[in-house]
Amino acid sequence: VRNQGDTAVTLVYPTAQEGDVVLRRGGEEVYRWSADRSFAQAEHCQVIGAAQVYRLELARSPLDAEPGDYQLVDRLAAAPAPDPVRLDVTVEDPDRG
């Protein structure tokens, strides 16, 4: 997340979850990073200073999706939140060499 403004921005997260990643195929959700995870119900804040960047890394987890083409949707779980990022991605077969 890049703050392109001249003043600091405070993001407020209602829980310990800071973001999420979803894979969609044909409009159907086939993978969600946060599925089967629980998050502490603890509100917290993140201040991003003027012209600063905040990088969020989600914990690694196995990607349970068949090889193929998908739309990846990445979003922050904060308010205010920037628009979700949408990218076309390809999941490759790890056994194919």
C-alpha positions in Angstrom: 0.0 0.0 0.0 1.5 3.3 -1.0 0.3 6.6 0.5 0.5 9.0 -2.3 -0.8 11.9 -0.2 0.9 14.6 1.7 -0.4 13.5 5.1 -0.4 10.3 7.1 -3.3 7.9 6.7 -4.5 5.7 9.6 -5.9 2.3 8.6 -8.2 0.7 11.2 -8.5 -3.1 11.2 -11.5 -4.4 13.2 -9.8 -7.8 13.8 -6.3 -9.3 13.6 -6.9 -10.0 9.9 -5.1 -7.4 7.8 -5.8 -8.7 4.3 -7.0 -11.5 2.1 -6.4 -13.1 -1.3 -9.0 -14.8 -3.4 -8.8 -16.8 -6.6 -11.7 -16.7 -9.0 -12.4 -18.8 -12.1 -15.4 -18.0 -14.3 -16.8 -15.7 -11.6 -16.7 -18.5 -9.0 -14.5 -18.3 -5.9 -12.2 -21.4 -5.8 -9.7 -20.3 -3.1 -9.6 -17.9 -0.2 -6.5 -17.4 2.0 -8.6 -16.6 5.1 -10.8 -19.7 4.8 -10.6 -22.0 7.8 -8.6 -19.3 9.8 -9.7 -17.5 12.8 -8.7 -14.0 13.8 -8.6 -12.3 17.2 -11.3 -9.8 17.7 -8.9 -7.0 18.5 -9.1 -3.7 16.7 -5.8 -2.3 15.7 -4.4 0.5 13.6 -1.6 1.0 11.0 -0.3 4.5 10.3 1.2 5.0 6.8 3.1 8.3 6.6 3.0 10.6 3.6 4.7 9.1 0.6 5.4 5.9 2.6 4.8 2.2 1.6 3.3 -0.5 3.8 3.9 -4.1 2.6 1.6 -6.8 4.0 2.7 -10.4 3.8 0.2 -13.1 4.5 1.3 -16.3 6.2 2.1 -19.0 3.7 -0.4 -21.7 3.2 -0.9 -24.5 0.6 -2.6 -23.3 -2.5 -5.6 -25.6 -3.0 -6.4 -24.8 -6.6 -6.3 -26.8 -9.8 -3.7 -25.7 -12.5 -5.2 -23.1 -14.8 -6.0 -19.4 -15.3 -7.6 -17.4 -12.5 -8.3 -13.8 -11.4 -6.5 -13.0 -8.2 -8.2 -10.4 -5.9 -6.1 -9.0 -3.1 -7.6 -6.7 -0.5 -6.9 -5.0 2.8 -9.3 -5.7 5.6 -9.1 -2.1 6.9 -11.1 1.1 6.8 -10.5 3.1 4.8 -9.2 0.6 2.3 -7.9 1.1 -1.2 -9.7 -0.7 -4.0 -8.9 -4.4 -4.3 -6.1 -5.3 -6.6 -7.1 -7.6 -9.5 -4.6 -9.6 -11.5 -4.9 -12.4 -14.0 -2.7 -15.3 -12.9 -1.9 -18.8 -13.9 -1.5 -21.6 -11.4 0.9 -24.2 -12.7 1.0 -27.9 -11.9 3.9 -28.4 -9.4 4.5 -32.0 -10.7 4.9 -30.9 -14.3 8.5 -30.4 -15.1 
